[in-house]
């Protein structure tokens, strides 16, 4: 909850309250608090919130009455829609007091409100950005740091120009730490989100081949992620993967701005291992050792059997480093126990299901070439280290790869074949056929193709697949492929086998 400041009130044109006795609106000049803001009426679960009508792919003003039916405390609308919306509400004659805030543009209002709120926040803000692992790192940090101070983050993957300001605005009053997830698919987006949220700490779990339709190289992706460098000073912390591009540019920026820079790496190789080395003033390389579900960092060992994915272990290690270097607090037995029991809270991100003796690995939330390779590596090393289990997979296309699409899909097809995954079906846009075509060069069998995951799910039983021959089933594809449909259908089919 936050009370509107004088600066925020200046963003309004007018504020009205609906008088149910008089069945009409009155100008409202008193102090007003906003407990929570929602932009999706489907997610309104309490009457103690405001609905903001944003104009994006759909116009939020078309859903104002849905919000009123859920008895929201208030609505925020554009001045251009004022008369239309006030008339709609008055005709409906709601049976409670309702506030209506009129602004010039709801999206601009959301951004300016969040910027003011951030400037007045005296606690710590941590920004999590990068190609893969943002959401799990955010979740791990939130769980871990909450043991130190009240910590808030969005439960969802709210990482764009709408979700990030909502995270700032919806923080509870007691929060001392805010963790914001910051995503991008074009140049300039990280710069904007940084100007809005002004993080004190920047965590980059990975740099990979994401949204390559809009970038010409991996270095361009890294440069877009590093747009926050312009905002840094000697009080900031940056955690950056040691194997990612543009390390030299980071080192140059660190010398100029004197922020603390920590390169990190989770290694599986023990030879000549050094946990921490100093590269230059306020620059460290921190290395953790990973083996058999266990992370070792100096004299600390964390055995976590709930992650199942090498990338998730790396994200857990990154969270541990933030705790160690930023907060400089010894790891208590309670915190160690928390680290050993942390697991992803978001669905469809390497989510494990067990059905009739088969392990179903649902990694359907999203996909790019590097997240695909990491998932395959994790299945081989953590689920099938001796290559004795049969692994079947259903694959959807990878989106937004542009000129890199064919070579990337072929790469994944080859790696699936080399690791002896049985490709049971592919779906989505036609680029996924590059993947199955490359796969067939190594494994000469028919791979069914469907134009959508919905069609593949509908025809799953017609494929007459010998599911009893597989101990692991793996599902992955881009968000637009909607591969979670396959997971759901598989669980239904296997239940009836």
MOQUI-V775011 format. One record per pair of residues at least 4 apart in sequence whose ideal C-beta (glycine too) atoms are under 8 Angstrom apart, sorted by the first residue. I is the first residue (numbers start at 1). J is the second residue. If there is no record, write none. Layout:
BEGIN
i=I j=J
i=I j=J
END
This chain:
BEGIN
i=1 j=33
i=1 j=34
i=1 j=35
i=1 j=36
i=1 j=172
i=1 j=173
i=2 j=33
i=2 j=34
i=2 j=117
i=2 j=169
i=2 j=173
i=3 j=31
i=3 j=32
i=3 j=33
i=4 j=8
i=4 j=9
i=4 j=31
i=4 j=32
i=4 j=33
i=4 j=34
i=5 j=9
i=5 j=116
i=5 j=120
i=6 j=10
i=7 j=11
i=7 j=116
i=8 j=112
i=8 j=113
i=8 j=116
i=8 j=117
i=11 j=103
i=11 j=109
i=11 j=112
i=11 j=113
i=12 j=101
i=12 j=102
i=12 j=103
i=13 j=79
i=13 j=82
i=13 j=102
i=13 j=103
i=13 j=104
i=14 j=27
i=14 j=82
i=14 j=101
i=14 j=102
i=15 j=27
i=15 j=28
i=15 j=29
i=15 j=32
i=15 j=99
i=15 j=100
i=15 j=101
i=15 j=102
i=16 j=25
i=16 j=26
i=16 j=27
i=16 j=28
i=16 j=86
i=16 j=99
i=16 j=100
i=16 j=102
i=17 j=25
i=17 j=26
i=17 j=28
i=17 j=97
i=17 j=98
i=17 j=99
i=17 j=100
i=18 j=24
i=18 j=25
i=18 j=26
i=18 j=89
i=18 j=90
i=18 j=94
i=18 j=97
i=18 j=98
i=18 j=99
i=18 j=100
i=19 j=23
i=19 j=24
i=19 j=25
i=19 j=26
i=19 j=97
i=20 j=93
i=20 j=94
i=20 j=95
i=20 j=96
i=20 j=97
i=22 j=26
i=23 j=90
i=23 j=93
i=24 j=90
i=25 j=86
i=25 j=89
i=25 j=90
i=25 j=100
i=28 j=32
i=28 j=99
i=32 j=74
i=32 j=99
i=34 j=50
i=34 j=73
i=34 j=74
i=34 j=169
i=35 j=48
i=35 j=49
i=35 j=50
i=35 j=73
i=36 j=46
i=36 j=48
i=36 j=49
i=36 j=50
i=36 j=170
i=37 j=49
i=37 j=50
i=37 j=51
i=37 j=52
i=37 j=76
i=37 j=110
i=37 j=166
i=37 j=169
i=37 j=170
i=38 j=43
i=38 j=44
i=38 j=49
i=38 j=50
i=38 j=51
i=38 j=52
i=38 j=67
i=38 j=72
i=39 j=51
i=39 j=52
i=39 j=53
i=39 j=54
i=39 j=60
i=39 j=162
i=39 j=166
i=40 j=44
i=41 j=51
i=41 j=63
i=41 j=66
i=41 j=67
i=41 j=70
i=44 j=49
i=44 j=51
i=44 j=67
i=44 j=70
i=44 j=72
i=47 j=70
i=47 j=71
i=47 j=72
i=47 j=73
i=48 j=73
i=49 j=72
i=49 j=73
i=50 j=72
i=50 j=73
i=50 j=74
i=50 j=75
i=50 j=76
i=50 j=99
i=50 j=101
i=51 j=60
i=51 j=63
i=51 j=64
i=51 j=67
i=51 j=72
i=51 j=74
i=51 j=75
i=51 j=76
i=52 j=60
i=52 j=75
i=52 j=76
i=52 j=106
i=52 j=109
i=52 j=110
i=53 j=59
i=53 j=60
i=53 j=61
i=53 j=63
i=53 j=64
i=53 j=75
i=53 j=76
i=53 j=77
i=53 j=78
i=53 j=81
i=53 j=85
i=53 j=106
i=54 j=60
i=54 j=106
i=54 j=107
i=54 j=110
i=54 j=162
i=55 j=59
i=55 j=60
i=55 j=61
i=55 j=78
i=55 j=106
i=55 j=107
i=56 j=60
i=56 j=162
i=58 j=62
i=58 j=63
i=60 j=64
i=60 j=106
i=61 j=77
i=61 j=78
i=61 j=81
i=61 j=84
i=61 j=85
i=63 j=67
i=64 j=68
i=64 j=75
i=64 j=77
i=64 j=85
i=64 j=88
i=64 j=89
i=65 j=69
i=65 j=88
i=65 j=89
i=65 j=92
i=66 j=70
i=67 j=72
i=67 j=75
i=68 j=72
i=68 j=75
i=68 j=89
i=68 j=92
i=68 j=94
i=68 j=98
i=71 j=94
i=71 j=96
i=72 j=98
i=73 j=98
i=73 j=99
i=74 j=98
i=74 j=99
i=74 j=100
i=74 j=101
i=75 j=85
i=75 j=98
i=75 j=99
i=75 j=100
i=75 j=101
i=76 j=100
i=76 j=101
i=76 j=103
i=76 j=106
i=76 j=109
i=77 j=81
i=77 j=82
i=77 j=85
i=77 j=100
i=77 j=101
i=77 j=102
i=77 j=103
i=77 j=106
i=78 j=82
i=78 j=102
i=78 j=103
i=78 j=104
i=78 j=105
i=78 j=106
i=79 j=102
i=79 j=103
i=79 j=104
i=81 j=85
i=82 j=86
i=82 j=102
i=83 j=87
i=84 j=88
i=85 j=89
i=85 j=100
i=86 j=90
i=86 j=100
i=87 j=91
i=88 j=92
i=89 j=94
i=89 j=98
i=89 j=100
i=94 j=98
i=103 j=108
i=103 j=109
i=104 j=108
i=104 j=109
i=105 j=109
i=106 j=110
i=107 j=111
i=107 j=161
i=107 j=162
i=108 j=112
i=109 j=113
i=110 j=114
i=110 j=162
i=110 j=165
i=110 j=166
i=110 j=169
i=111 j=115
i=111 j=161
i=111 j=165
i=111 j=196
i=112 j=116
i=113 j=117
i=113 j=165
i=113 j=169
i=114 j=118
i=114 j=164
i=114 j=165
i=114 j=166
i=114 j=168
i=114 j=169
i=114 j=196
i=114 j=197
i=115 j=119
i=115 j=165
i=115 j=195
i=115 j=196
i=116 j=120
i=117 j=121
i=117 j=168
i=117 j=169
i=118 j=125
i=118 j=168
i=118 j=196
i=118 j=197
i=118 j=198
i=119 j=198
i=121 j=125
i=121 j=168
i=121 j=171
i=121 j=178
i=123 j=149
i=123 j=175
i=123 j=176
i=123 j=177
i=123 j=178
i=124 j=176
i=124 j=177
i=124 j=178
i=124 j=200
i=124 j=201
i=124 j=326
i=125 j=177
i=125 j=178
i=125 j=179
i=125 j=180
i=125 j=197
i=125 j=198
i=125 j=199
i=125 j=200
i=125 j=201
i=126 j=141
i=126 j=177
i=126 j=178
i=126 j=179
i=126 j=180
i=126 j=199
i=126 j=200
i=126 j=201
i=126 j=202
i=126 j=203
i=126 j=322
i=127 j=180
i=127 j=182
i=127 j=193
i=127 j=194
i=127 j=197
i=127 j=199
i=127 j=201
i=127 j=202
i=127 j=203
i=127 j=228
i=128 j=134
i=128 j=137
i=128 j=138
i=128 j=141
i=128 j=179
i=128 j=180
i=128 j=181
i=128 j=182
i=128 j=203
i=128 j=204
i=128 j=205
i=129 j=134
i=129 j=181
i=129 j=182
i=129 j=183
i=129 j=184
i=129 j=190
i=129 j=202
i=129 j=203
i=129 j=204
i=129 j=225
i=129 j=228
i=130 j=134
i=130 j=203
i=130 j=204
i=130 j=205
i=130 j=206
i=130 j=207
i=130 j=225
i=131 j=206
i=131 j=207
i=131 j=208
i=131 j=209
i=131 j=210
i=131 j=221
i=131 j=225
i=131 j=368
i=131 j=370
i=131 j=371
i=132 j=205
i=132 j=206
i=132 j=208
i=132 j=210
i=132 j=311
i=132 j=368
i=132 j=370
i=132 j=371
i=132 j=374
i=133 j=137
i=133 j=205
i=133 j=206
i=133 j=311
i=133 j=312
i=133 j=314
i=133 j=315
i=134 j=138
i=134 j=157
i=134 j=159
i=134 j=181
i=134 j=182
i=134 j=183
i=134 j=205
i=135 j=139
i=135 j=157
i=135 j=159
i=135 j=181
i=135 j=344
i=135 j=346
i=135 j=349
i=136 j=140
i=136 j=205
i=136 j=311
i=136 j=312
i=136 j=315
i=136 j=344
i=136 j=346
i=136 j=349
i=137 j=141
i=137 j=203
i=137 j=205
i=137 j=315
i=137 j=318
i=137 j=319
i=138 j=142
i=138 j=153
i=138 j=154
i=138 j=179
i=138 j=180
i=138 j=181
i=139 j=143
i=139 j=153
i=139 j=344
i=139 j=345
i=139 j=346
i=140 j=144
i=140 j=315
i=140 j=316
i=140 j=319
i=140 j=342
i=141 j=145
i=141 j=151
i=141 j=153
i=141 j=179
i=141 j=203
i=141 j=319
i=141 j=322
i=142 j=146
i=142 j=151
i=142 j=152
i=142 j=153
i=142 j=179
i=143 j=338
i=143 j=342
i=144 j=319
i=144 j=320
i=144 j=323
i=144 j=335
i=144 j=338
i=144 j=339
i=144 j=342
i=145 j=149
i=145 j=151
i=145 j=177
i=145 j=179
i=145 j=322
i=145 j=323
i=145 j=327
i=146 j=150
i=146 j=151
i=147 j=334
i=147 j=335
i=147 j=338
i=148 j=177
i=148 j=323
i=148 j=327
i=148 j=329
i=149 j=176
i=149 j=177
i=150 j=172
i=150 j=174
i=150 j=175
i=150 j=176
i=150 j=177
i=151 j=175
i=151 j=176
i=151 j=177
i=151 j=178
i=151 j=179
i=152 j=167
i=152 j=171
i=152 j=172
i=152 j=175
i=152 j=177
i=152 j=178
i=152 j=179
i=153 j=167
i=153 j=178
i=153 j=179
i=153 j=180
i=153 j=181
i=154 j=158
i=154 j=163
i=154 j=166
i=154 j=167
i=154 j=170
i=154 j=180
i=154 j=181
i=155 j=345
i=156 j=163
i=156 j=346
i=157 j=163
i=157 j=181
i=157 j=183
i=157 j=346
i=158 j=162
i=158 j=163
i=158 j=164
i=158 j=166
i=158 j=167
i=158 j=181
i=159 j=163
i=159 j=164
i=159 j=180
i=159 j=181
i=159 j=182
i=159 j=183
i=160 j=164
i=160 j=183
i=160 j=189
i=161 j=165
i=161 j=189
i=161 j=192
i=161 j=193
i=162 j=166
i=163 j=167
i=163 j=181
i=164 j=168
i=164 j=180
i=164 j=181
i=164 j=182
i=164 j=193
i=164 j=196
i=164 j=197
i=165 j=169
i=165 j=196
i=166 j=170
i=167 j=171
i=167 j=178
i=167 j=180
i=167 j=181
i=168 j=178
i=168 j=180
i=168 j=196
i=168 j=197
i=171 j=175
i=171 j=178
i=180 j=193
i=180 j=197
i=180 j=199
i=182 j=190
i=182 j=193
i=182 j=194
i=182 j=197
i=183 j=189
i=184 j=189
i=184 j=190
i=184 j=193
i=184 j=211
i=184 j=224
i=184 j=225
i=185 j=189
i=185 j=210
i=185 j=211
i=185 j=214
i=185 j=400
i=186 j=211
i=186 j=214
i=186 j=224
i=187 j=214
i=187 j=224
i=187 j=227
i=188 j=192
i=188 j=224
i=188 j=227
i=189 j=193
i=189 j=224
i=189 j=227
i=190 j=194
i=190 j=224
i=190 j=225
i=190 j=226
i=190 j=227
i=190 j=228
i=191 j=195
i=191 j=227
i=191 j=228
i=191 j=230
i=192 j=196
i=193 j=197
i=194 j=198
i=194 j=199
i=194 j=227
i=194 j=228
i=194 j=231
i=195 j=231
i=198 j=231
i=199 j=228
i=199 j=236
i=200 j=235
i=200 j=236
i=200 j=237
i=201 j=236
i=201 j=237
i=201 j=238
i=201 j=239
i=201 j=322
i=201 j=326
i=202 j=228
i=202 j=236
i=202 j=237
i=202 j=238
i=202 j=239
i=203 j=239
i=203 j=318
i=203 j=322
i=204 j=225
i=204 j=238
i=204 j=239
i=204 j=240
i=204 j=241
i=204 j=244
i=205 j=241
i=205 j=311
i=205 j=314
i=205 j=315
i=205 j=318
i=206 j=241
i=206 j=244
i=206 j=311
i=206 j=314
i=206 j=370
i=207 j=218
i=207 j=221
i=207 j=222
i=207 j=225
i=207 j=241
i=207 j=244
i=207 j=245
i=208 j=218
i=208 j=221
i=208 j=368
i=208 j=369
i=208 j=370
i=208 j=371
i=209 j=218
i=209 j=221
i=209 j=368
i=209 j=369
i=209 j=370
i=209 j=401
i=209 j=404
i=209 j=408
i=210 j=221
i=210 j=368
i=210 j=370
i=210 j=400
i=211 j=215
i=211 j=221
i=211 j=368
i=211 j=400
i=212 j=221
i=212 j=368
i=212 j=400
i=212 j=401
i=212 j=402
i=212 j=403
i=212 j=404
i=212 j=405
i=212 j=408
i=213 j=400
i=213 j=401
i=213 j=402
i=213 j=403
i=213 j=405
i=214 j=400
i=214 j=402
i=215 j=220
i=215 j=221
i=215 j=224
i=216 j=220
i=217 j=221
i=218 j=222
i=218 j=245
i=219 j=223
i=219 j=245
i=219 j=246
i=220 j=224
i=221 j=225
i=222 j=226
i=222 j=244
i=222 j=245
i=222 j=246
i=223 j=227
i=223 j=246
i=223 j=249
i=226 j=246
i=226 j=249
i=226 j=250
i=228 j=232
i=229 j=250
i=229 j=253
i=229 j=257
i=231 j=236
i=232 j=236
i=232 j=238
i=232 j=253
i=232 j=257
i=232 j=259
i=233 j=257
i=233 j=258
i=233 j=259
i=234 j=257
i=234 j=258
i=234 j=259
i=235 j=259
i=236 j=257
i=236 j=259
i=236 j=260
i=237 j=259
i=237 j=260
i=237 j=262
i=237 j=322
i=237 j=325
i=237 j=326
i=238 j=250
i=238 j=254
i=238 j=259
i=238 j=260
i=238 j=261
i=238 j=262
i=239 j=262
i=239 j=264
i=239 j=318
i=239 j=321
i=239 j=322
i=240 j=244
i=240 j=247
i=240 j=250
i=240 j=261
i=240 j=262
i=240 j=263
i=240 j=264
i=241 j=263
i=241 j=264
i=241 j=265
i=242 j=247
i=242 j=263
i=242 j=264
i=242 j=265
i=242 j=285
i=242 j=287
i=243 j=265
i=246 j=250
i=247 j=251
i=247 j=263
i=248 j=252
i=249 j=253
i=250 j=254
i=250 j=261
i=251 j=255
i=251 j=261
i=251 j=279
i=251 j=280
i=251 j=283
i=252 j=256
i=253 j=257
i=253 j=259
i=254 j=258
i=254 j=259
i=254 j=261
i=254 j=280
i=254 j=282
i=254 j=283
i=255 j=280
i=258 j=282
i=259 j=282
i=260 j=282
i=260 j=283
i=260 j=325
i=261 j=282
i=261 j=283
i=261 j=284
i=262 j=283
i=262 j=284
i=262 j=285
i=262 j=286
i=262 j=321
i=262 j=325
i=263 j=279
i=263 j=283
i=263 j=284
i=263 j=285
i=263 j=286
i=264 j=285
i=264 j=286
i=264 j=287
i=264 j=288
i=264 j=317
i=264 j=318
i=264 j=321
i=265 j=285
i=265 j=286
i=265 j=287
i=265 j=288
i=266 j=287
i=266 j=288
i=266 j=289
i=266 j=290
i=266 j=295
i=266 j=310
i=266 j=313
i=266 j=314
i=266 j=317
i=267 j=273
i=267 j=287
i=267 j=288
i=267 j=289
i=267 j=290
i=268 j=289
i=268 j=290
i=268 j=291
i=269 j=273
i=270 j=289
i=270 j=291
i=273 j=287
i=273 j=289
i=274 j=287
i=275 j=286
i=275 j=287
i=275 j=288
i=275 j=289
i=275 j=297
i=275 j=298
i=276 j=284
i=276 j=285
i=276 j=286
i=276 j=287
i=276 j=298
i=277 j=284
i=277 j=285
i=278 j=283
i=278 j=284
i=279 j=283
i=279 j=284
i=279 j=285
i=284 j=325
i=286 j=297
i=286 j=321
i=286 j=325
i=288 j=295
i=288 j=296
i=288 j=297
i=288 j=317
i=288 j=320
i=289 j=295
i=289 j=296
i=289 j=297
i=290 j=294
i=290 j=295
i=290 j=296
i=290 j=310
i=290 j=313
i=290 j=317
i=291 j=296
i=293 j=303
i=293 j=304
i=293 j=305
i=293 j=307
i=293 j=313
i=293 j=382
i=294 j=301
i=294 j=302
i=294 j=303
i=294 j=304
i=295 j=301
i=295 j=302
i=295 j=304
i=295 j=313
i=295 j=316
i=295 j=317
i=295 j=320
i=296 j=300
i=296 j=301
i=296 j=302
i=297 j=302
i=297 j=317
i=297 j=320
i=297 j=321
i=297 j=324
i=300 j=320
i=300 j=331
i=300 j=336
i=302 j=316
i=302 j=320
i=302 j=336
i=302 j=339
i=302 j=340
i=303 j=340
i=304 j=313
i=304 j=316
i=304 j=339
i=304 j=340
i=304 j=341
i=304 j=342
i=304 j=343
i=306 j=341
i=306 j=342
i=306 j=343
i=307 j=312
i=307 j=313
i=307 j=316
i=307 j=342
i=307 j=343
i=307 j=344
i=308 j=312
i=308 j=350
i=308 j=352
i=308 j=361
i=308 j=378
i=308 j=382
i=308 j=383
i=309 j=313
i=309 j=350
i=309 j=374
i=309 j=375
i=309 j=378
i=309 j=382
i=310 j=314
i=310 j=374
i=310 j=377
i=310 j=378
i=310 j=381
i=310 j=382
i=311 j=315
i=311 j=371
i=311 j=374
i=311 j=375
i=311 j=378
i=312 j=316
i=312 j=344
i=312 j=350
i=313 j=317
i=314 j=318
i=315 j=319
i=316 j=320
i=316 j=339
i=316 j=342
i=317 j=321
i=318 j=322
i=319 j=323
i=319 j=339
i=320 j=324
i=320 j=331
i=320 j=339
i=321 j=325
i=322 j=326
i=322 j=327
i=323 j=327
i=323 j=329
i=323 j=331
i=323 j=335
i=324 j=328
i=324 j=329
i=324 j=331
i=331 j=335
i=331 j=336
i=331 j=339
i=332 j=336
i=333 j=337
i=334 j=338
i=335 j=339
i=336 j=340
i=337 j=341
i=338 j=342
i=344 j=349
i=344 j=350
i=344 j=351
i=346 j=365
i=347 j=351
i=347 j=362
i=347 j=365
i=347 j=484
i=348 j=362
i=348 j=363
i=348 j=364
i=348 j=365
i=348 j=484
i=348 j=487
i=349 j=363
i=349 j=365
i=350 j=361
i=350 j=362
i=350 j=363
i=350 j=375
i=350 j=378
i=351 j=361
i=351 j=362
i=351 j=363
i=352 j=359
i=352 j=360
i=352 j=361
i=352 j=362
i=353 j=359
i=353 j=360
i=353 j=362
i=353 j=487
i=353 j=491
i=354 j=358
i=354 j=359
i=354 j=360
i=355 j=360
i=355 j=490
i=355 j=491
i=355 j=494
i=355 j=495
i=356 j=467
i=356 j=494
i=356 j=495
i=356 j=497
i=357 j=471
i=358 j=467
i=358 j=470
i=358 j=471
i=358 j=472
i=358 j=473
i=358 j=494
i=359 j=383
i=359 j=471
i=359 j=472
i=359 j=473
i=360 j=472
i=360 j=473
i=360 j=475
i=360 j=487
i=360 j=490
i=360 j=491
i=360 j=494
i=361 j=375
i=361 j=379
i=361 j=383
i=361 j=472
i=361 j=473
i=361 j=474
i=361 j=475
i=362 j=475
i=362 j=484
i=362 j=487
i=363 j=367
i=363 j=371
i=363 j=375
i=363 j=474
i=363 j=475
i=363 j=476
i=364 j=396
i=364 j=475
i=364 j=476
i=364 j=477
i=364 j=481
i=364 j=482
i=364 j=483
i=364 j=484
i=364 j=486
i=364 j=487
i=365 j=479
i=365 j=484
i=366 j=371
i=366 j=478
i=366 j=479
i=367 j=371
i=367 j=372
i=367 j=396
i=367 j=398
i=367 j=476
i=367 j=477
i=367 j=478
i=367 j=481
i=368 j=372
i=368 j=398
i=368 j=401
i=368 j=408
i=368 j=478
i=369 j=373
i=369 j=398
i=369 j=401
i=369 j=404
i=369 j=408
i=369 j=411
i=369 j=412
i=370 j=374
i=371 j=375
i=372 j=376
i=372 j=398
i=372 j=412
i=372 j=415
i=372 j=476
i=373 j=377
i=373 j=411
i=373 j=412
i=373 j=415
i=374 j=378
i=375 j=379
i=375 j=474
i=375 j=476
i=376 j=380
i=376 j=412
i=376 j=415
i=376 j=416
i=376 j=419
i=376 j=421
i=377 j=381
i=378 j=382
i=378 j=383
i=379 j=383
i=379 j=384
i=379 j=391
i=379 j=419
i=379 j=472
i=379 j=474
i=380 j=384
i=380 j=385
i=380 j=387
i=380 j=419
i=381 j=385
i=383 j=389
i=383 j=391
i=383 j=472
i=384 j=388
i=384 j=389
i=384 j=391
i=384 j=472
i=387 j=420
i=389 j=471
i=389 j=472
i=390 j=422
i=390 j=469
i=390 j=470
i=390 j=471
i=390 j=472
i=391 j=419
i=391 j=420
i=391 j=421
i=391 j=422
i=391 j=470
i=391 j=471
i=391 j=472
i=391 j=473
i=391 j=474
i=392 j=421
i=392 j=422
i=392 j=423
i=392 j=424
i=392 j=465
i=392 j=467
i=392 j=470
i=392 j=472
i=392 j=473
i=392 j=474
i=393 j=416
i=393 j=421
i=393 j=422
i=393 j=423
i=393 j=424
i=393 j=473
i=393 j=474
i=393 j=475
i=393 j=476
i=394 j=424
i=394 j=425
i=394 j=426
i=394 j=427
i=394 j=456
i=394 j=473
i=394 j=474
i=394 j=475
i=394 j=483
i=394 j=486
i=394 j=490
i=395 j=412
i=395 j=416
i=395 j=423
i=395 j=425
i=395 j=426
i=395 j=427
i=395 j=432
i=395 j=435
i=395 j=436
i=395 j=475
i=395 j=476
i=395 j=477
i=396 j=426
i=396 j=427
i=396 j=428
i=396 j=432
i=396 j=453
i=396 j=476
i=396 j=477
i=396 j=478
i=396 j=481
i=396 j=482
i=396 j=483
i=397 j=409
i=397 j=426
i=397 j=427
i=397 j=428
i=397 j=429
i=397 j=431
i=397 j=432
i=397 j=477
i=397 j=478
i=397 j=480
i=397 j=481
i=398 j=405
i=398 j=408
i=398 j=409
i=398 j=412
i=398 j=431
i=398 j=432
i=398 j=477
i=398 j=478
i=399 j=429
i=399 j=478
i=399 j=479
i=399 j=480
i=399 j=481
i=400 j=478
i=401 j=405
i=401 j=408
i=401 j=409
i=401 j=431
i=404 j=408
i=405 j=409
i=405 j=431
i=405 j=434
i=406 j=410
i=406 j=431
i=406 j=434
i=407 j=411
i=408 j=412
i=409 j=413
i=409 j=431
i=409 j=432
i=409 j=434
i=409 j=435
i=409 j=438
i=410 j=414
i=410 j=434
i=410 j=435
i=410 j=437
i=410 j=438
i=411 j=415
i=411 j=438
i=412 j=416
i=412 j=435
i=413 j=417
i=413 j=423
i=413 j=434
i=413 j=435
i=413 j=436
i=413 j=437
i=413 j=438
i=413 j=439
i=414 j=418
i=414 j=438
i=414 j=439
i=414 j=441
i=414 j=442
i=415 j=419
i=416 j=421
i=416 j=423
i=416 j=435
i=416 j=439
i=417 j=421
i=417 j=423
i=417 j=438
i=417 j=439
i=417 j=441
i=417 j=442
i=417 j=443
i=418 j=442
i=421 j=474
i=422 j=443
i=422 j=470
i=423 j=436
i=423 j=439
i=423 j=443
i=423 j=447
i=424 j=447
i=424 j=448
i=424 j=463
i=424 j=465
i=424 j=473
i=425 j=447
i=425 j=448
i=425 j=449
i=425 j=450
i=425 j=456
i=425 j=460
i=425 j=463
i=426 j=432
i=426 j=433
i=426 j=435
i=426 j=436
i=426 j=447
i=426 j=448
i=426 j=449
i=426 j=450
i=427 j=432
i=427 j=449
i=427 j=450
i=427 j=451
i=427 j=452
i=427 j=453
i=427 j=455
i=427 j=456
i=427 j=477
i=427 j=481
i=427 j=483
i=427 j=486
i=428 j=432
i=428 j=451
i=428 j=452
i=428 j=453
i=428 j=477
i=428 j=478
i=428 j=480
i=428 j=481
i=431 j=435
i=432 j=436
i=432 j=449
i=432 j=477
i=433 j=437
i=433 j=449
i=434 j=438
i=435 j=439
i=436 j=440
i=436 j=447
i=436 j=449
i=437 j=441
i=438 j=442
i=439 j=443
i=439 j=447
i=440 j=444
i=440 j=445
i=440 j=447
i=448 j=456
i=448 j=459
i=448 j=463
i=450 j=455
i=450 j=456
i=450 j=459
i=451 j=455
i=452 j=456
i=452 j=482
i=453 j=457
i=453 j=477
i=453 j=481
i=453 j=482
i=453 j=483
i=453 j=485
i=453 j=486
i=454 j=458
i=454 j=482
i=454 j=485
i=455 j=459
i=456 j=460
i=456 j=485
i=456 j=486
i=457 j=485
i=457 j=486
i=457 j=488
i=457 j=489
i=459 j=463
i=460 j=465
i=460 j=486
i=460 j=489
i=460 j=490
i=460 j=493
i=461 j=493
i=466 j=470
i=467 j=473
i=467 j=493
i=467 j=494
i=467 j=497
i=468 j=497
i=473 j=490
i=475 j=483
i=475 j=484
i=475 j=486
i=475 j=487
i=475 j=490
i=476 j=483
i=477 j=481
i=477 j=482
i=477 j=483
i=483 j=487
i=484 j=488
i=485 j=489
i=486 j=490
i=487 j=491
i=488 j=492
i=489 j=493
i=490 j=494
i=491 j=495
i=492 j=496
i=493 j=497
END
